[in-house]
Each structure stands twice: as C-alpha cells, then as structure tokens.
Amino acid sequence: MTILPFDIIEKILEIIALELDDPSLSTINMCSLVCHDWLPMCRKHIFASVILHAPVALDSSSFRRRITVQALHKQLNTSPNIGHYVRDLLCVVAADTDSHFDDPAFINAFKMLPRLQSFRLDAGDIEWNHIRSSFLQIFNISTFSALFVVGIKNLIPADLALCKSLEKLLLRRTTFSTSHSESDTPRIPLRIRYLYVENWSIAEVVNLCDLRCMDETAFLDLSKLIFLSMEISSLNKVDSARALLHTCEHLESLEINTDVFGPVDQDGRDTFIPINLSNIPTLKTLKRLEFDCFLQLGDPYLCLTDELMNMANKNVLEETLITINAFYDNRSVGNWEWGKLDEVFQHPGWPDLRYVSLTIVTYNRDTDILDYTLAELRELVKSHFPKLSASKSVIFMLSIRSHTFTL
C-alpha cells in the first residue's frame, strides 16, 4: 500500500475544496472522517467561511458554512480549535433577531476567533448601539483586515479606529453617529487602502474626512488609499462623489458604477452627468479606470466621451474598462455613435494605455423582435472601431451580452 506524503494529501484536499459544484463541501466533510490526521486539514476548509445568523431559515451561496448563533457557541465550547480556522465571517442580523447577538455567551464566542481576517455585517437598518457590545470583540482581533457593513444606523467612528489592521472597508446603507461627546471622539486615525462605498454612504464618508481625532489630526486618512469603488444612484450624491475623489491623492484603481443621468436632451436622449475626473488630484497616479453605466434612453457616449477626452494628456492610465447596460432594442444599440470612443483612445494623450475593454449588455422584453443576432450586433458595433481594432499598442476587447425579461 502506497502512503502519500501529507503535503500532497493537503494539496488534493485544497483542490477538492475549490470545486464550484460542491458549495456545501460534502466531499470535504466525508474526507474529514477518513482518519484523525485528516481532520485538521479538512476543517481548515470546512470552517474557513462561516455565515452566522439567528435561528431562522437563511441561505447564502457565498459562504460555505451556515450556522446559528447558538450552534457556533456550542461547537466552540466543544472544540475550541475550530475558531482558529475561521477566516471569513458573515453575520446576518434582522430587526427582530438583534437580541440574539447581545448574549454574553455569544460575545465570548467572538473571542475564540483569533485569526479572523474578514467580517461582513449584513443588517436590516439596525441601530449600531443595539448590537455594538458583541461586534466590538471582532474589531479588536489583530488579524482582522476587511470590514463590510450593510444596513447599520449611527455607526460610531471611534469604534472603527479599534481595527488597527483594517485595510478594506465597504459601506452600504450605513450612516455614522454625529455625537460630539468625548467618548465618541476617535483617538487614532483610520487608514485604509481599499474603499467600497454605495450611494447613500458616500456623503457619510465625506463627512468622516472632516472628522478630527482628539489631537486634531484627520480621522479618516485616505493618503494610502489605492482602490476606490463608488455606486452612484442619486443625482444629489454626485457632488459628494466629486468631493470624495478630491480627498484621494494616490489612487491606482477607480471604479464608478452609476445609473444617474440628467434630464433628456432636445433629441430625447439621456445626458450623462460628468464626475469631472480631469480635475481630480489622483489622475497622476491612476492606472485603472472602470465605468459601469445603466441608462434607458439615447446615446451614452455623447457626454461620456467628453469626460474621457478631458482626461487626455493628464493621465497615466494603463487600463480602461467600460460597461454599458441598456434597455434598448438592439437596432438602437447598433446605431449608436460608437466611433467617438475610437477617436478618444486614438488621441495621443494616452501614453501608457495598453488595454481597453467595452462590454455592452442589452435588456429586452421577451416579446421584442430583435433586428440582429448577438453575432451580427457585435460585428456592427466592432465596425465603428477601426483604429482600436487595428492598434498594435492597445489591446481592444469587445463583448456583447443580452438578457431577456418578462413584464
């Protein structure tokens, strides 16, 4: 009988754990029963990502292990070493279940996750003070570096300062406390490198940039920020998005997802609201730019191309990715003035540009009679890009997809 070395066995188990068609890790669970020596190698994958929720029915394909608050506490008390395997934790808190997360036993359970790296708190618009005592335990874990907060009201900025190793921060439907009491005043600044911020939280982040620590230094220090992703879905948030961009000086990657457009023009077309990227201080360091636009009428490039052209001769961009999501019959898409984009990127003001990607996603009713197949539409759109298609210095990728919906 041939016995494989443990490092080979561990590599095989790692490959099995990555199987996309086995999200419940049933194979790894069976492997954990082979022998005592295999158990820790399997547990590393079984408990790597855990979704934690109150005792209600819940499903999530993003996290492998689903468990209730009570079950987690029981397992950690029985086998404390399990806590060492947990790297990613998602907590789902509904308004009628927040009391489950304030149990002293549950607070102690968080203390048994010493190597946690990523934590997502998904709440249904809950006051932070209702669950604060439990989750502050996580903020103090030394390996904790990524925080994702969804649906929290009046989050206390000083609490974020407890996350001394925090690098990634995502905020969706989250507001911050405006209390000016001494206990709520941050003692040290928060320095992050990756920021994801959704529409309603953009203004909140801008306000954090004005917040001061006890020694009068800025609380939110974005001097090391290299990645920023913004979702803009309200016209009154555009100014906040511009203000946030003006606080960033060393961005390397910027993603803007927007479905905000101004009034239709005289021809009945949407007007793109420019972010004025040509005036942001980080343009001298930005290497990757991604636009994701969603619109319903007209030709998006009438103003988007102006936004890009104003950046010419002021940038060091290497990659530009543009996605257009549109509710159109595909005859309209085929007749858009795509050639304007071809002219923009053949301008000499893009000295470092090496890659341009254009993705078009059309949404059609199931009753629509389409004028072109996807293959025909792709060839029609591609014919508008003779210069980019023939370029030897820039790789040009064109992708067209279609989704059908029922009214």
C-alpha positions as CSV (number, residue, x, y, z in Angstrom):
1,M,0.0,0.0,0.0
2,T,1.4,3.4,-1.0
3,I,1.1,6.2,1.5
4,L,1.1,9.7,0.1
5,P,3.0,12.5,1.9
6,F,0.8,14.8,3.9
7,D,1.7,17.8,1.8
8,I,0.4,16.0,-1.3
9,I,-2.8,15.0,0.6
10,E,-3.3,18.6,1.7
11,K,-2.9,19.8,-1.8
12,I,-5.5,17.3,-3.1
13,L,-8.0,18.4,-0.3
14,E,-7.4,22.0,-1.3
15,I,-8.3,21.3,-4.9
16,I,-11.4,19.4,-3.8
17,A,-12.5,22.3,-1.5
18,L,-12.4,24.6,-4.5
19,E,-15.0,22.6,-6.5
20,L,-17.7,25.0,-7.6
21,D,-20.3,22.3,-8.0
22,D,-19.9,21.3,-4.3
23,P,-20.7,24.5,-2.4
24,S,-21.7,22.6,0.7
25,L,-18.3,20.9,0.9
26,S,-19.9,17.5,1.2
27,T,-16.8,15.7,-0.2
28,I,-14.5,17.5,2.2
29,N,-16.9,16.6,5.1
30,M,-16.6,13.0,4.1
31,C,-12.8,13.2,3.9
32,S,-12.7,14.6,7.4
33,L,-14.0,11.2,8.6
34,V,-11.2,9.2,7.0
35,C,-8.8,9.4,9.9
36,H,-7.7,11.6,12.8
37,D,-4.8,13.1,10.8
38,W,-7.1,14.3,8.0
39,L,-9.5,16.1,10.3
40,P,-7.5,19.4,10.8
41,M,-6.7,19.6,7.1
42,C,-10.4,19.3,6.3
43,R,-11.5,21.7,9.0
44,K,-9.3,24.4,7.5
45,H,-11.7,24.4,4.5
46,I,-15.0,23.5,6.3
47,F,-14.8,26.4,8.7
48,A,-12.8,28.9,6.6
49,S,-16.0,30.9,5.6
50,V,-18.9,30.9,8.1
51,I,-22.3,32.5,7.8
52,L,-23.8,33.2,11.2
53,H,-27.5,34.0,11.7
54,A,-30.3,33.9,14.2
55,P,-32.4,30.7,14.3
56,V,-34.3,31.5,11.1
57,A,-34.2,29.9,7.6
58,L,-31.4,31.5,5.5
59,D,-29.3,30.6,2.6
60,S,-26.2,32.1,1.1
61,S,-24.0,30.6,-1.7
62,S,-21.2,33.0,-0.9
63,F,-20.2,31.3,2.4
64,R,-19.7,27.6,2.7
65,R,-20.7,27.0,6.4
66,R,-24.1,28.1,7.7
67,I,-24.7,28.0,11.4
68,T,-26.9,29.6,14.0
69,V,-25.6,31.7,16.9
70,Q,-26.3,29.0,19.4
71,A,-24.7,26.3,17.3
72,L,-21.5,28.3,16.9
73,H,-21.2,28.8,20.7
74,K,-21.8,25.1,21.3
75,Q,-19.2,24.0,18.8
76,L,-16.6,26.4,20.0
77,N,-17.1,25.2,23.6
78,T,-16.8,21.6,22.5
79,S,-13.9,22.1,20.1
80,P,-12.2,25.5,20.7
81,N,-9.6,24.8,17.9
82,I,-12.4,25.3,15.3
83,G,-12.2,29.0,15.9
84,H,-8.6,29.1,14.6
85,Y,-9.8,28.0,11.1
86,V,-12.4,30.8,10.6
87,R,-11.1,33.4,8.2
88,D,-14.3,35.0,6.8
89,L,-17.4,35.6,8.9
90,L,-20.8,36.9,7.7
91,C,-23.4,37.9,10.3
92,V,-27.0,38.4,9.2
93,V,-29.0,40.5,11.7
94,A,-32.7,41.2,11.2
95,A,-34.5,43.8,13.2
96,D,-36.4,41.1,15.1
97,T,-33.4,39.0,15.8
98,D,-30.8,41.5,17.0
99,S,-31.3,40.4,20.7
100,H,-29.6,37.0,19.8
101,F,-26.4,38.9,19.1
102,D,-26.3,40.5,22.6
103,D,-26.0,37.3,24.6
104,P,-22.8,37.2,26.8
105,A,-22.1,33.7,25.6
106,F,-22.1,34.9,22.0
107,I,-19.8,37.7,22.9
108,N,-17.3,35.2,24.3
109,A,-17.6,33.1,21.1
110,F,-16.2,36.0,19.1
111,K,-13.2,36.0,21.4
112,M,-12.5,32.4,20.1
113,L,-11.9,33.5,16.5
114,P,-8.2,34.7,16.9
115,R,-7.4,34.5,13.1
116,L,-10.4,36.2,11.6
117,Q,-9.5,38.3,8.6
118,S,-12.8,39.4,7.0
119,F,-16.1,40.3,8.6
120,R,-19.4,41.2,6.9
121,L,-22.3,42.6,9.0
122,D,-25.5,42.4,7.0
123,A,-28.3,44.1,8.9
124,G,-31.8,45.3,8.2
125,D,-31.3,49.0,9.1
126,I,-30.5,48.4,12.8
127,E,-29.1,50.8,15.3
128,W,-25.4,50.2,16.0
129,N,-25.8,50.5,19.7
130,H,-28.3,47.6,19.8
131,I,-25.5,45.1,18.8
132,R,-22.4,47.1,19.5
133,S,-21.1,45.2,22.5
134,S,-21.0,41.9,20.6
135,F,-19.2,43.1,17.5
136,L,-16.5,45.2,19.2
137,Q,-14.8,41.9,20.1
138,I,-14.2,41.4,16.4
139,F,-12.8,44.9,15.9
140,N,-10.0,44.0,18.4
141,I,-8.8,40.9,16.6
142,S,-5.2,41.6,15.4
143,T,-5.5,39.8,12.0
144,F,-8.8,41.5,11.1
145,S,-8.3,43.5,7.9
146,A,-11.5,43.7,5.9
147,L,-14.9,45.1,7.1
148,F,-18.1,45.1,5.2
149,V,-21.0,46.9,6.8
150,V,-24.6,46.9,5.3
151,G,-27.7,48.5,6.8
152,I,-26.3,50.0,10.1
153,K,-27.6,53.2,11.6
154,N,-25.3,55.6,13.6
155,L,-22.1,53.6,13.5
156,I,-19.7,55.2,15.9
157,P,-16.5,56.3,14.0
158,A,-14.3,55.8,17.1
159,D,-15.2,52.1,17.0
160,L,-13.7,51.7,13.6
161,A,-10.4,53.0,15.0
162,L,-10.2,49.8,17.1
163,C,-9.5,47.9,13.8
164,K,-5.8,48.6,13.8
165,S,-5.1,46.3,10.8
166,L,-8.0,47.4,8.7
167,E,-7.2,47.8,5.0
168,K,-10.6,47.2,3.3
169,L,-13.8,48.9,4.1
170,L,-17.2,48.5,2.4
171,L,-20.2,50.7,3.3
172,R,-23.8,50.2,2.0
173,R,-26.9,51.8,3.5
174,T,-24.8,52.8,6.5
175,T,-24.8,56.1,8.5
176,F,-22.5,57.4,11.1
177,S,-23.2,58.8,14.5
178,T,-22.9,62.6,14.7
179,S,-22.4,62.6,18.5
180,H,-19.7,65.0,19.7
181,S,-19.2,63.5,23.2
182,E,-15.6,62.9,24.3
183,S,-16.2,59.1,24.5
184,D,-17.2,59.1,20.8
185,T,-14.2,61.1,19.6
186,P,-11.7,58.9,17.8
187,R,-8.3,58.7,19.5
188,I,-6.3,57.5,16.4
189,P,-6.9,57.9,12.7
190,L,-8.3,55.2,10.4
191,R,-6.0,54.4,7.5
192,I,-7.4,52.2,4.7
193,R,-6.2,51.1,1.3
194,Y,-9.4,49.8,-0.3
195,L,-12.7,51.6,-0.1
196,Y,-16.1,50.4,-1.5
197,V,-18.9,52.9,-0.9
198,E,-22.5,52.8,-2.0
199,N,-24.7,55.8,-2.9
200,W,-26.2,56.6,0.4
201,S,-22.9,56.2,2.3
202,I,-20.8,58.5,0.0
203,A,-21.8,61.7,1.9
204,E,-21.2,59.9,5.2
205,V,-17.6,59.1,4.1
206,V,-17.0,62.7,3.0
207,N,-18.2,63.9,6.5
208,L,-15.7,61.4,8.1
209,C,-12.9,63.1,6.2
210,D,-13.8,66.3,8.1
211,L,-13.9,64.5,11.5
212,R,-11.0,65.1,13.8
213,C,-9.3,62.9,16.4
214,M,-8.5,64.1,19.9
215,D,-5.2,65.5,18.7
216,E,-6.9,67.4,15.8
217,T,-5.5,65.1,13.1
218,A,-7.9,63.9,10.4
219,F,-9.8,60.7,11.5
220,L,-10.2,59.2,8.0
221,D,-6.7,59.2,6.4
222,L,-7.0,58.4,2.7
223,S,-3.4,59.2,1.9
224,K,-2.7,55.5,1.4
225,L,-5.9,54.7,-0.5
226,I,-5.1,52.9,-3.8
227,F,-8.5,51.5,-4.7
228,L,-11.9,53.2,-4.7
229,S,-15.3,51.9,-5.9
230,M,-18.4,54.1,-5.9
231,E,-22.0,53.3,-6.7
232,I,-23.9,56.4,-7.5
233,S,-27.6,56.1,-8.0
234,S,-28.9,59.6,-6.9
235,L,-28.4,62.9,-8.6
236,N,-27.9,64.7,-5.3
237,K,-24.9,62.4,-4.5
238,V,-22.8,63.3,-7.5
239,D,-21.3,66.3,-5.7
240,S,-20.4,64.1,-2.7
241,A,-18.7,61.7,-5.1
242,R,-16.7,64.5,-6.6
243,A,-15.7,65.7,-3.1
244,L,-14.6,62.2,-2.1
245,L,-12.4,61.9,-5.2
246,H,-10.7,65.2,-4.3
247,T,-9.6,63.8,-1.0
248,C,-7.7,60.9,-2.7
249,E,-4.2,61.7,-4.0
250,H,-2.7,58.3,-4.7
251,L,-5.4,56.1,-6.2
252,E,-4.3,53.4,-8.6
253,S,-7.7,51.9,-9.4
254,L,-11.1,53.6,-9.6
255,E,-14.5,52.0,-10.3
256,I,-17.6,54.1,-10.9
257,N,-21.0,52.4,-11.1
258,T,-23.7,54.8,-12.0
259,D,-27.3,55.0,-13.3
260,V,-27.6,58.7,-12.7
261,F,-28.4,60.9,-15.6
262,G,-29.6,64.4,-16.0
263,P,-32.7,65.5,-18.0
264,V,-33.1,64.1,-21.5
265,D,-31.7,66.5,-24.2
266,Q,-33.6,68.1,-27.1
267,D,-33.4,64.8,-29.0
268,G,-34.9,62.8,-26.1
269,R,-31.6,61.2,-25.0
270,D,-30.2,60.7,-21.6
271,T,-27.5,63.2,-20.6
272,F,-24.5,61.7,-18.7
273,I,-23.6,63.7,-15.5
274,P,-19.8,64.1,-15.6
275,I,-17.8,63.4,-12.5
276,N,-15.1,65.8,-13.8
277,L,-12.3,63.3,-13.5
278,S,-9.9,65.6,-15.3
279,N,-9.7,67.8,-12.2
280,I,-9.1,65.1,-9.5
281,P,-5.6,65.2,-7.9
282,T,-5.1,61.4,-8.2
283,L,-5.2,61.5,-12.0
284,K,-1.3,61.4,-11.9
285,T,-1.3,58.0,-10.3
286,L,-4.5,56.4,-11.6
287,K,-3.6,53.3,-13.7
288,R,-7.0,51.6,-14.0
289,L,-10.4,53.2,-14.6
290,E,-13.7,51.3,-14.8
291,F,-17.1,52.9,-15.8
292,D,-20.3,50.9,-15.4
293,C,-23.3,52.9,-16.7
294,F,-27.0,52.0,-16.7
295,L,-29.4,54.0,-18.8
296,Q,-32.7,53.8,-20.6
297,L,-32.7,56.3,-23.5
298,G,-30.3,57.7,-26.0
299,D,-26.6,57.5,-26.8
300,P,-24.4,57.4,-23.7
301,Y,-21.2,58.5,-25.5
302,L,-22.3,62.0,-26.3
303,C,-21.1,63.1,-22.8
304,L,-19.1,60.1,-21.6
305,T,-16.6,60.6,-24.4
306,D,-16.3,64.3,-23.4
307,E,-15.5,63.2,-19.9
308,L,-12.7,60.9,-21.2
309,M,-11.4,63.4,-23.7
310,N,-10.9,66.0,-20.9
311,M,-8.5,63.5,-19.3
312,A,-6.2,63.2,-22.3
313,N,-2.7,64.5,-21.7
314,K,-3.3,64.4,-17.9
315,N,-3.2,60.7,-17.1
316,V,-1.1,57.6,-16.8
317,L,-3.9,55.2,-17.3
318,E,-3.0,51.7,-18.4
319,E,-6.4,50.0,-18.4
320,T,-9.9,51.4,-19.1
321,L,-13.0,49.2,-18.8
322,I,-16.5,50.5,-19.8
323,T,-19.7,48.6,-19.4
324,I,-23.0,49.9,-20.8
325,N,-26.2,48.4,-19.5
326,A,-29.2,49.5,-21.6
327,F,-32.9,48.9,-22.1
328,Y,-32.9,49.1,-25.9
329,D,-34.0,47.2,-28.9
330,N,-30.7,46.2,-30.4
331,R,-31.2,48.3,-33.6
332,S,-30.7,51.4,-31.4
333,V,-27.5,49.9,-29.9
334,G,-26.1,49.1,-33.4
335,N,-26.7,52.7,-34.5
336,W,-25.1,54.5,-31.5
337,E,-22.1,56.7,-32.3
338,W,-19.5,54.2,-31.1
339,G,-16.9,55.8,-33.3
340,K,-16.5,58.6,-30.8
341,L,-14.8,56.2,-28.4
342,D,-12.5,55.0,-31.1
343,E,-11.4,58.6,-31.7
344,V,-10.9,59.3,-28.0
345,F,-8.5,56.4,-27.3
346,Q,-6.5,57.1,-30.5
347,H,-5.7,60.6,-29.3
348,P,-2.0,60.9,-28.3
349,G,-3.0,61.9,-24.8
350,W,-2.9,58.3,-23.5
351,P,0.8,57.5,-23.5
352,D,0.6,54.5,-21.1
353,L,-2.7,53.0,-22.3
354,R,-2.4,49.2,-23.0
355,Y,-5.9,47.8,-22.6
356,V,-9.4,49.0,-23.5
357,S,-12.5,46.8,-22.8
358,L,-16.0,47.6,-23.9
359,T,-18.9,45.5,-22.6
360,I,-22.5,46.1,-23.8
361,V,-25.4,44.4,-22.0
362,T,-28.8,44.8,-23.6
363,Y,-32.1,44.1,-21.8
364,N,-35.0,43.2,-24.0
365,R,-38.6,42.1,-23.3
366,D,-39.4,38.5,-24.2
367,T,-41.9,39.9,-26.7
368,D,-39.4,42.0,-28.6
369,I,-38.5,41.1,-32.2
370,L,-34.7,41.7,-32.4
371,D,-33.2,43.2,-35.5
372,Y,-29.8,41.5,-35.1
373,T,-28.4,38.4,-33.6
374,L,-25.7,38.9,-31.0
375,A,-23.1,37.9,-33.5
376,E,-24.4,40.4,-36.1
377,L,-24.7,43.2,-33.4
378,R,-21.1,42.6,-32.4
379,E,-19.8,42.9,-35.9
380,L,-21.9,46.1,-36.4
381,V,-20.5,47.7,-33.3
382,K,-17.0,46.5,-34.0
383,S,-17.1,48.2,-37.4
384,H,-17.2,51.5,-35.5
385,F,-13.7,50.8,-34.0
386,P,-11.3,50.5,-37.0
387,K,-8.4,52.3,-35.2
388,L,-8.7,50.4,-31.8
389,S,-9.2,47.1,-33.6
390,A,-6.0,47.6,-35.7
391,S,-3.9,49.1,-32.9
392,K,-0.6,47.4,-32.1
393,S,-0.1,49.2,-28.8
394,V,-3.6,48.8,-27.3
395,I,-5.4,45.6,-26.7
396,F,-9.1,46.1,-27.5
397,M,-11.8,43.7,-26.2
398,L,-15.4,44.0,-27.2
399,S,-18.1,41.9,-25.5
400,I,-21.9,42.0,-26.1
401,R,-24.4,40.1,-24.0
402,S,-28.2,40.1,-23.9
403,H,-30.7,39.5,-21.2
404,T,-34.4,38.8,-21.7
405,F,-37.0,39.8,-19.1
406,T,-40.8,39.3,-18.8
407,L,-43.1,42.2,-18.0
